[in-house]
Amino acid sequence: MWRAWFYERSRVGRWLYEPLVGAGWILMLAAMVFRHAAHGAPRPWAFPIVFVGFALFLAAKVSVLRKGVLLSFGATVFENASRPMKVCYAVGWLLMIAGFVLSFGPAPTSS
């Protein structure tokens, strides 16, 4: 409820919310890559999950860009995308979140 009010009725909300969400994802992906580089990935199979999710996400974003919408996040994508691209967008987000969470599991112990 607050997000809808903040995002739809406030110019400051649109100018702050969208870049902050984008920057948050960039920071999380950078943290995942850094952890892999510094400590090795305890679950390397999580990386392909993130990359598949990103590919689906990117496909949906490109379809919206082709319609002439240069800046689109969340609700804007769902307003301007076709039904298959809406599914790609949502599944892409879910896969990126799942891959990110799975990549930070405990390191395997060797006996």
N, C-alpha and C positions, 0 to 999 in steps of 0.2 A: 504494500500500500504506500509506504513512504517513498519507495523507489519510483513508483509511477508518478506521484506528485512531484518529486524532486526532478525526475528526468523529463517529464512532459511539460511542466508548467514553469520551469526555471531555466533561464538561459545559462546561468552559472552551472547548474546541474549538468546540462549537456556538455558544456565545455570542460568540466572537471571530471565527470564520471567516465566518459568514453576514453580519454587518454590515460586515466588512472588504471582502468581495467586492462587496457592494452599493455601498459608498462608493467603491471603486475604479472601478466602472463610471460612477458619477455624476461622478467627477473626470475620467475620460477623455472623457466626452461634453462636459463643461464646457470641457475643453482644446480640443476640436474646435471648439466654438462660439466660444471666445475667439480661436482662430487665424483663423477665418473673419472675425470682426469686426475684428481688428487688421490682418490682412495680405491679406484676400480669400482666397477658396477657389480654389486652383489646380485642383481637381477638384470642382466643385460637384455633379456627378452622384453623388458618394458619399453626400451627405446623404439622398436618397430611399432608398438602400439601407439606411441605418441606420434610417430611420423605418419602412420596411416590416418590417424585422427586429424592431423594437420593437413594432409592431402585432401580429405573430405571437406574440411573447413575452408580451405583455399579454393576448392572448386565452387563452393557456394558463394564465396566472396567475389570470385571472378564473374559469376553469372549476374550478380547484382551490379558490379562495375560496368558490365556491358550494357546495362539498362540506363547508365548515366548517373548513378548515385555514387559519388566519390567517397563519401565518409558514411559508413554504415556499421552499426553495432546492434546486436540484439533485436529489438523490436523493428528497427529499420530494415534489417535483413529479412525478417518474416513478412513485412509489408510488401517488399519488392521482389521476392524470390518465388519461383514456381514450387509446387508441392514437393517434387523430388529433391530440389535444392534445399528446401526447409528441412527435410529429413537428413540430408547430408550435413547440413550445418549443425543440427542437434546431435547427431551421432558423432560427428567430428569433435565437438566439445566434450562429449562423454568419454570418448576414447582418449583424448588428450589428458583429461583429468585422471582417468583410471591409470594410464601409463605413468603419469607423473607420480601419483600416490604409490604405485607398485614399485617404482624405481628406488624409493627410499626405505626399503625394507632392511631388516638387520643383516649385517654381513654374515656370510656363511662361516661356520666354525669348522676347522679341520682338526681332526684328532691324530 
